[in-house]
Structures are given as C-alpha cells and as structure tokens.
Amino acid sequence: MNQLKLEKYLERIHFSGIPEMNMETLKRIHQLHPQYIPFENIDPYTGNVPSLNPDDIFNKLVSESRGGYCYEQNLLLKEVLTFLGFTVELQLGRVLWKREENAKSAKTHALLTAEIDNQKYLVDCGFGIVTLTAPLLLNNKEPQETPNGLFKVSQKDGSYMLWIWKEKWLPIYRFALENVEPLDWEIANWYLSTYPESMFKKNLVLSKVDEEARYTFSDHTLNIRRETEEKESVAIESDEQLFQILKDIFGLQENAVKLLKQKITSE
C-alpha cells in the first residue's frame, strides 16, 4: 500500500475527507467498504483460485471494480488500515451461520482484529449475507448496534463468538485470538476455491449492504432485506437477468460478466 493506492481505494468506497488513525475513520471505512466493494465468489465459481497477493487484490477489487470473498476483502482492508497506522492482525474463524452454536466447523473464514486506544476490535468486511458494517469491541458482552443490525461478541472457553439478532440471537462464527500466518490464509483460500463440495465452487454468491438494505444473490434468487425488516425476493430466471443485477445491484463491470458468460457457454 502507498499513498496513491490509498487515494484510489478511498475513491472506490466514496470516502470523503482526510483519513486518520482514529475511531471515526475506522467506522466510516468499515461502513463504506461493504457498500461499494461487493462480496462475490465469481473466481472460485468459474474455476479460478483467487490470488492473495496484495497487488493482485488491489487491482481486482479497486482498479477493476470487482468484488471478492473474505480473504480478498479483509486482506485489502488490512493493507489500508495498516498503512493508516492501525495495528491489525489476521485471524481465522469457524463458520456457524445456519448451524448450532456448538457445531463442528473448520477454520475457513478470514477476519481481522484491530487495536486502537488499547482496545481490540473485531473488523470484518467479508462475511457476505450478514457482514458487519462497523467494528465491534471484543471485550464487551453487551449487544452492539451497527448501521445494519444488532450484534454481540460472547466469550467461552478462551474463544469469541459473533452473533446477530434476528428475532433471536443467531451464531455467525467463532474464533480465538492466536497467531495466524499468511500461509494459513493461503491454505484455507486454496481449499475453499478448489474443493468440489465447497459452497463457493458449487454456488454463485453475491452480496452487498448499504444504509437501506442487505442485497444477496444465491440459488437463482435476489433477496433484499431492508432495515425496516421488509424482505423482497426476486426470482432470477435467465442469464440476462443475472448479468443485469451484476451491474445494477452489485456494481460489477463487464469483466465480471464475461467470466460468468464463459462458464455458462462451456457447460
């Protein structure tokens, strides 16, 4: 990361003003990033392993106006925050979404922790359907309000668990604060993008979140869940409809559409 790349990133997420190493900047970046850089797994879905090289990620998510999944999203975020002076650490979590809180799960989700004013925060712009839009204080068991929902972080047996309120508390993932090397992310990234039964190999998943709603595409359906809790589901019944929502809803350009067209025509 350098100053020129930082400026391009800030332009990509529509950040105005001068970023500083403070809580206000962290909150604004955390809210804007998942609004303008969508979650998408087009590369694994079309048979490509996403590169975790910082320059490659920057080119894809910023210069080419693409999105990415958790490894790409949070590595880009780490580069930005580290350049701004934050202390940021890599972590791996065990996904529990749509499972019981004690379910067995591999360490496949990439997330970050950041330290500011001697406090640690959970920072994660890469969970797709229920991604955070604000940093969460780790050592705070009380519910924490974000621009897009109520979350909490609990502790048990030396690990943390992230929850979201959806008429009841639902677990999202659990993780421990431990040393995680970039190679650990590389292995998990390769597994998720090559294992035949990986959801990211078998299914196309798109997601973004703004001040009005969360938008998610999977299983041929576009779901829009507004902050008023109203939900709209739209069946996507043709390739042309899919290509249109890639552009209109998720802000992806022709390069992303081209990858999907190549996969569809080869099947």
N, C-alpha and C positions, 0 to 999 in steps of 0.2 A: 504494500500500500504506500502511496505517496500523495502529495497534496493535490496533484492533478486528478488522480483516481478518486480521491475523496470528494472532490468537487463534482465529478461525474456521477458518483454514487448519490450524493445529496440531491443532485438534479433529478436523478432517476426516481427517487422517493418523494420528490416535491418538498424537500426540507428547505425552509427559508431562514435566513439569519446566519449567525456565526455559531457553529457547534463548539461547546466547551465540555470539559470533563466534569459534569455535574449531573444531578438527578433529572433536571429539566430536559437536558439533551438526551439522556438515556431513554426517558419516557417518550419523547417525541419520535426518536428513531424507531423505538420498538413498536409504536403505533403505526407509523407510516410504512415501514418495510413490508409487512404482510399485506398492506393495501395495494401497493404498486408493484411488488415482485411476487407473483403468484406461486403457490405450491403446484408443481406439476412433475410427473414422472414419465414424460414422453421418451426420454432417452432409454431407461430400462425397458419400457413397454415396447419400444421398437428395436430392442436387441443391442443397445449400446450401454457400456459401463460409464457412468458419469465420472469425469476427471475431477480429482480433488486438489489439483494444482491450483494455487490461489489465482494465478494469472488466467488460467482457463475458466475458472469460476467467474471471475470478474468480467471477462469477455462475454461469457454466455448470459449471465444474469443482468449485467449493466449495459455493455456495448451492444449486444444483440437483442436486448429487451425480452429475454426468455425468463422462465422461472426455473425452479429446481426443487428437489426434495430436501429432507432435513440436513443432510451432510453439506450440501452446497449452500443452502440458505444460511446456516449457522456458521460455516467457515467464512463466508463473506462478511457476516456480521462481526465475527471475531476480529478479522483483519481491520475493519473500520474502527471498532471500539478500542482495540489495542493501539492503533495509530493516534487516537484521540487521548490516550493516556490511561485508559481503564485497565485494571488487572483482570484478565479474562482467562478462564480455564475450560478445557474440553471435558465433557462428561458423556457417559453412555447410560441410557435408561432402558428399563424393561417395560414394553408396552402392555397396558392393561385395558385399553379402550374396548368397550363392549365385552369385557370379561369380568370375572370376580376379582376382588382385590387381592386374594391370595393365589391367584392363578400362576402357573409356571410360565415363564417367558424369557426368551433370550435377550441379551443386551444388543438391541438393534437400533434404538432411537438416539440420534445425536442431539445434544443440548449443550448449553453453556451456563457457567456461573460467572458473575461479575462482582467485583468488590468496589464499594465506594463509601467513604466516610466510615471505614472499619465495619461495614455491614455487607454480608453476602446476599446476592440476589439471584434468583432463577431467571435466566434470559433465554428465550426460545421463540424464534420466528418460523419454525419449521414443522409444526405438527399437523398442518392441513386443516381438517374439519373443525378442530377446536383449538387452533393455535392461539397462543397468548398475544395480547396487544398491549401489554405493559409488563415491566419486570415485577417479580414477586419477591418480597422479603422472605428469606429462607427460614430464619428462626422466629417465626411468627405463626402461631397456630390458629389465629383468628381468620375468618373469611376476608379476602382482599378484593375490592371492587376494581374492575378494569373497564376500559371503554366498551368492551364486548363480553360482559358476563362476570359472574361472581366465581372466584376460585379460592382454593386454600391449599396450603402445604402442611401435611402432617408428618410426624416423625415416629418411627417404630424400629426397634432393634438396629439402630445405627444407620438407618436409611430414611430417605424422604419419599413422600408420595404426593403427587399432584392430583387435585380433584377439581371438578367443575359442578356447579349447581344447575341441575336440570330437573326441577320438581323434587329431586333428591340428590344427594351427593354421589357422583359417579367418578370412579378412579380413571385416570388417564395414563400415568406411568409412574414407576418408582425408580429411584436411583440413589447411589451413595456417592459421597464426596471422596474420590480416590484418584490416584494418578492415572490418567489416560493419555497414551501416546498417539500421535497422528496415525501410526501404523494400525492401532486398534480401530480407528475410524475407517481406514483403508480396507481392512479385512471385512468389517461389517458392511461397508458400501458394496464391495465386490459380491458378497453373499446375497444381499437383497436384490441386486441387479442381475444376478445370473442364476440363482436357484429356481428351478422350473415352477415350484409351488409358491414362490414369493408373490404376494399380492401386487407388488409393483411390476412383476413380469406378466402377470395374468390380466391385470385390470388397469385401465386408464383412469387416473385420479387427478382432478384439478380442484383447486380451492383458493379463495381469497376472502379477505374480510375488510370492510370499511366501516364508517360510522353508522351506516344504516342497517347492514345485514352481513351475514356469512353466506357465501356462494360456494356450492360444492357440486362437482360433476362426478358421478360414478354410476356403473350399471345402467348406462344409457338414460340417465335421469339428471336433470339440473335441479338441485334443491336450493331454495332461497329462504333462509330463516332470518327474519327481521328482528331488530332489537325489541320490537313490540311483542315478540314471540309468535307472530303470524308466520306461517310456513306455506310456501308455494312450491309445488313440484311440477316440472315440465318434462314430458317425455321427449327425448331426442331420437327421432325415428329415422334420420337419414344422415349420410356423411356430410352433406351440405349444411344441415343444421348444426352439426358438431363443429365444422370449420368456422361457422359464423359466430358461435358462442366463444370459441377460442379467441377471436378478435374482439368481439363486442363486450363480453363479460370479463374475460380474463386478460385482455390487453396483449395477447400474444401476436407476433408478426408472422409473415409468410414463411419464414424459415422453420417455425414450429409446425405450421400446417403442412409444409412439404414433407417433413419426416413422417407424419401420420398418413399422408396420401401414399407414400412409398410402401408403408406397411400394408395398407388396405389393398393396394393393387397387387401386392405379391402374394396375398392369401387366396 
